[in-house]
Structure formats: structure tokens, C-alpha cells
Amino acid sequence: MDKKKDIRALSKDQLRDFFVENGDKAFRGNQVYEWLWSKSLHTFDAMTNISKETREMLEANFVINHIKVDSMQKSKDGTIKNGIKLHDGLIVESVLIPTEKRTTACVSSQVGCSLDCKFCATARLKRMRNLNPDEIYDQVVVIDQQSRLYYNKKLTNIVFMGMGEPLMNYKNMMKSIEMITSPEGLGMSSKRITVSTSGVPKMIKMMADEDAKFNLAVSLHSAIDEVRTTIMPFNTTFPLKDLKESLEYWYEKTGREITYEYIVWDGINDKKEDIKALVAFCKAVPCKVNLIEYNPIDDGEFQQASSSAINNYISNLEMNDITVNVRRSRGKDIDAACGQLANKS
């Protein structure tokens, strides 16, 4: 028996063509497309404005490979972590981060990760596969529903900071954002979306060429090649010189400032020369720096730097007119914080 195609892999035009080829009207494709995306339906039976015969025809030809929340944990700080089961049984994690003014969805783009950052739990999982656009989209839908249910407000922001390197799943990531921002999808503003990358220069340039409207964050952690390579070995393939050039290109094309995500570790990147290198790197393009609290992943190789080291970073960055924020981690008690997503739920 032929394997049924996932209907959400079809464009609206392809859906319209399918109905015409099967002796129906093209507008039927529009109706089904609306059910699938803006209404996020997971069964053909629930498409109440099309006939039973048409629904049966869809059932015979297609599947809707929707995600399921396999597990849900709520942190004492209100953060919610979802274990998301995909149609093939694989699991990814996504997180709802509530604050007083906003709720943010942290979504995954790969099962496992393509890269090898030593401080990240996800990097220890081998990359099983890329997520499809609808699987990324569905995570946002689920978290929006949870935001409304538990916090009485619709989802305000999305960050691609979950499992995986988004730029190693470029096509599907871009398609998911297209649908998230489309009036025919969720209609969210692209300005409320941030894509976080460890730095893939070629793909950063490609995003700039495609006139990306979302925000860009770079997981930097050191502006010295030798240091960065010890904690992020792929830096040998994508060295800082190439990364910097791609970020200059990004800013020139989009006019959007960059956020650098930066963890300071004891004995690794907490010295004066580390700070000096970061300040110099930041002067290349308009940017801000988020100093992120480190979340241990059990083996003790990496330890949070001292308060004085963090304060040295803050004072030096501010002295050079570089905006700096210190980000306290959320959801640590349920392994939902930055760098901790590893399907331990």
C-alpha cells in the first residue's frame, strides 16, 4: 500500500489542484488549507464545511502528522516544559516561559542537534532528523494554547532556542516562520520572533538575502578562536572571522541589530583578554549582549563564573556603550533552562 502523504506538505495551490483533478472546485483547497493552518485541525472529520464524501476522499489520500504533548512539567517559577511526541515516535522538547508582560515559546528545530557545543545537553544527543515546518508550527500552537489556559494571555514571543541548530534545518525553519507570520497561519509579527544560531556564516548571509524580518541571536561565548573552539569545536569550520563577516553582511542588508548570547565560565572565558576580545567583536555591528546564567548538565566540566567576573564583563561593556543584560534562567528545576533540553522528562 502506498504511504499516504502528509497533507500539510502541500501548498495551497497544490491543494487547489488536487481538488480540481478529483472533479471538485478549486476553492475547496482554500477551505481545507484554512482548517489545517489557521484553525490547526488534526482530523479531517472535524472539517465541518465540507461534505462527508470529500472528507473520506481526503482520509483515503492523506494524513495529518500532528504532534502530541507526551509529557508536561511545570516549574515552581511557572515555566512549562513539554515533551513533544512526533508522528514517528521521536521526542523533542519545547518550553513556555511566562513573565509579567509576555509569554515566550522556546521551540525546537531538530531531534537532537547537528553541532557539538560541549556545554549543552542537547548536543550530546545525536541528530536524528530535522523537524518539518508543521512540526515547528505545532509547537507554537500548543504553547499559545497553554499560555491562554494557564496565564490568560495569548503568546507574545517565539525563540528558536530549543533543541537543534535552526540554520542546519534552514528551509523548514524559514517555511515554519512564513506560516507562523502569515495571516493564513497564526498571523504573528516577525518582530516577535528570534532565531538563535551558534553561527553558520553561509546561512546567515542567505537569511539576509531573503530579507528576513525576524531577530537574530548568536550563541557566541567567546570572541577568541582558540577558546571558542575548545567549547564549540565546530568553530574550526566556522571561525570567528567568517562569522563576523556574515554578521556585518546581515546588518548591512537588514538594518537589524544582533544579540549575542554569552555564558561566562570559571577558568574558561573569565579573564581580561576574554572581555577585551568581546568588546572588540561587538564594535563590528550594532548589538547587545545577554549574559546568561549557566545551567549545569551534571558532569562538572563547566562551572558558573564568579560574580566579580560577571561584573567585570558588565562594567567593560557598559563603558564601551554596549547594551548588556543579565539573564537569569527559568525552569532549572525541571531541566527546562537554556542548554538543558535533553529529553530527560
N, C-alpha and C positions, 0 to 999 in steps of 0.2 A: 504494500500500500504506500502511495506517495505520502511523504511527510507534508502536513499542512503548513502553509506559510503563515508567519506572524503578520496579521493584518496591519499592525502599526508600522511595518517596514515599508508600506505603500504610501506614496504621496497622495494628495487629494486628487490630482489629475489621474493618477493610476487607478484610484478607486472609482472615479467617474467613468473611466474607460472600461473597467471591469463590468460595471452595470450596463453600459451600452452594449458591450459584447455579449451579455447574457439577456438581451432583449428588454432591458428596463431603461428608465430615464436617467440621464447623467446626474440630475440634481440629487438622486438617491445617494450618490457618493458623498455629496456635501453633508447630508444628514448623518450618515454613518461616521464621517470624519469628526463632526461635532460631538457625537456621543463618545468617540474614542479619546478625544483630546480635551476639549474644554469641560466636558462632563465626566471624564475619566471613568467611563463604564468598563466593567470587566467581563460582562456576559452579553451575548447577542440577544438573549431573551428579554433583557431589560430595555431594548430599543423600541419603545412603545409606539413611535410614529411610523414604523414600517411594518409591512404585513408579515404574518406568520410564515408564509411561503418564502419570503425574502430572507427572513432570519434563519430559516432552515438551510437555505442556499449558502448563506454566509458560514453557518456552522459546518457545512459539508466541505467548504473550501479553505477555511482559515481557523487560526487560533488567536487568542489574545493572551500573550505571555506576560501576564501581570505579576508584580511582586507580592509577597505576603510578609506581614510582620510575624516573624517566627518567635521573637522574644522581645520584651521591653523592660528596661530598668530605669528607675527614676532616682536621681541623686538627691542627697539632702539639700543641695543648692537649687534644685528644680530642673536641672539638666536631664533630658531623656535620651537614652541610647536605645536604638532599635537594631536587633539582629534581623536582617532582611534576607528572606529566602527567595532565590531566583527560580525561574521555571525549571532549571536543570538540577536543582537541589543545592547549588553552591550558595554560600552565605557572604554577605557584606554587611558593614555597619554604617549607620547614619545617626546623626545627633541633632537634637533640638536644644538650642541654647537660649534660654529666656533672660531678658533683663527688664528693667522697669519700662523702658521706652520701646523695646523692639524684641522680636524673636527671630533667631537666625537658624537656618538649616545648614548643617555641615554634611555634604553629600560625598559619596564615594564614586570613583570613575573606573576602577579596575577591581577585579578579585585578586587580592594580593597587590604587588607593586613591581614595576619594571626596573626600579632603581634600587640602590643598595646603601642608603643612609644608615650608618651604624647605630644611631641613637633612636631609631624609630622601630616600634614593634611591627608595624605593617611590612616594613622592608624585609623582615625575616620570613615572611610568607612568600612562597614562590608565586609568580604571576600566573594565574590560571587562565584568565581571559579578560578582554575588555568588556565593559558594560555597554549595552546597546543604548541608543538615545532614550527610548521609552523607559528603560530601567533606571536611568538617572532621573528622568522626569517624574517617574512614580515615587521616588524617594521624596521629592519636593511636595508632591500631592499629599503623601502620608503625613509629613511633618506640618504642613499647613493645617490639615485636619486636627492634628494633636494640639497645635497652637491655639486653634479656635476652641477645642474641647477643654483643655486644661488651663489656658491663660486668657480666654475670651478675647483674643485678638488674632487677626489674620497674620500670616507670615510676612515679615518685612524684608528680610535679607537672606541671601544664599551665598555660601562659600564652598568652593571646590577644594576642601581641605581634608576630606575623609581618606579612605583607602585608595591608593594608587596615585600615579603621576598623570594628571589630566592631559598634558601635552603629548604623552605617549598613547593617548586614545583621542587624538585630535579631532578627527572627522565626527565621531559620535558625540564628543563633548560639545562641539560647535552646533551640531544639529539639536542637541538637547536644549541649549541656550536659545536657539532660534524658536523652539516650541514653547519654552518657558516664558519668553518675552512676547510671543505672538498674541494678537487679540483672539486668534482661533485656538490658543492654548491657555496659559494661565494669565497672560497679559501683564506680567511683572516688568518693572522698569529695569533695563540693563544696568543702570547706575547702581542698583542694589545687589549686583552680582559681582563677586570677586573670584577670579581664578588664581589659585596658588600653585606655583611651579617651583621645582628645585632648580630650574634653569636649563631649558633646551633652546639654544640660540636660534636655530633654524626655524623652529615652530613659533617662537616669539615674534620673529620677523614676519612669518606668514600671517599671524593674527593681526599684526599692524597693517599688512597689505589688504586684509579683509575688512579693514576699518572697524575693528572691534570697539564696542561702546561700553563694555564692562571694565571692571577694575583689575589691575594686575598686581599680584603679590609674589615676591620671590623669597624662597626659603634660602637665606644666604649663609648665616652662621660664621663665616669668616671671609675677610677680603684679602687673605694671604693664601696663594695657591697651595703651598705645602701643607698648611694647617687644614684648609678646606678638604684637600684630598684624603687626609687621614680620617676625617669624619664622614665624608661623602665621596667615596672612591671614584664615582663616575666623573668627578671634576677633572680627571685626566683626559677624558673625552671632550668635555665641555668646559675648558678652562675659563678663568675669570675675564681674561682679555676678550674672548669671544662673547661671553655673557654681557659684559659691559657694552660692547659694540651693538649687540642686539637690543639692549635697553635704551641706548641713545637713539636707535632707529625707531623703536616703539614710541618714544616721546616725540620725536620729530614728526611721525606720521599721525599720532592720535592726540597729542597735547595732554595726555593723561599721566599724572604723576604715579610713581611706583611706590609700593610699600615693601620694605624689607623686613622679613620675619627673622629674628635673631635671638638665639639662645646663648647665654654665657655660661660656660662650664669651668669648673675649678681646674686649674692647671693646663687647660687646653687653649682657650682663647680669651683669657682674663688679664693679659698683660698690656702695657702701654703701647707696644707696637701693634697689637691687635686693634686697639681703639683708633690709633693713628691711621691704620690702613682702612678701617671702616669709614672714617671721616673723609678720607681722600676719595674712596669709592662713591660715597654719597654725593660728592660735588659734581659728578658727571652729568646727572639728570635730576630734576626736581623730585624729591622723595620724602618719605617719612620712615621712621624706624619703629617697629614694635619689638620691644624686648620681652621675650616670652619666658615665663616660668617653666623650668624643666620638669618633666614628668617621668620619673624613673621607670625602667622596664625590667627591673629585677636583678640584673647582673652586676650592678655596681661600677661598671666601667666609666660611666658618666655621672658626675655629681654637680648639682647646682652650685654656681659660683657664690662667693660671699657677698653680703650686702654692700660692702665697700667697693668691690669690683663693679657691681651693677651701678652704683652711684658714680663711679669714675666714668663709665660709659655715658650716663645721663648728662653729667656736667660738661664733658667734652663735646658731645653732640649739640647740646644747647648753646654752648659757647661759639659754635660754628653755625648757628642759626638753622640747625636741622631739627625738625619736629621729632620728638621721641615720646612714645607711650610705653608704660609697663603693663603688660597683660597678665593678669592672674588667671590661672587655669580653672576651668569649670569641669565638674563631673569626674574628678580624680577618684572618688570613692567607688565608681563603677567602671573604671578604666575607659572613660569616655573623653579624656582630655587629649590635647594635641600630642600626637606621636604614640598614643596608647592603643589605637584601634587594631585589634589582632584576633577578633572572633573568640574572645575569652568568656563571653556571656554564656 
